[in-house]
Amino acid sequence: MTTQPPSQPAPGVAGATDISSADLPRIINRLRRAEGQLAGVIRMLEDGRSCRDVVPQLAAVSKALDRAGFAIVASGLRECMIHPDAEGKADLADLEKLFLALA
């Protein structure tokens, strides 16, 4: 699987990842918390913790990632509404595709 450079949108979703500079720190913070939670889950597995301990923590990581994804899409929607004619901005169809990818 190849990944796109951070400055380029995913194929078929031109400009759809536009995130406002006001939202970016909050989204990055969410992702860093999820990263820490995931590291904790890995440590739990390495330490031989039971599935009853691990699964709820893994569910929390999944929820944190989902919330970050929805925050990114919401930021894109706000940017489209605030600057509807800006060049390179995602259109609503692109944002809908991203939203449905998370749902």
Summary of the structure (lengths in Angstrom):
residues: 103
radius of gyration: 16.4
end to end distance: 21.5
largest distance: 54.3
contacts: 254
relative contact order: 0.18
helix: 64%
strand: 0%
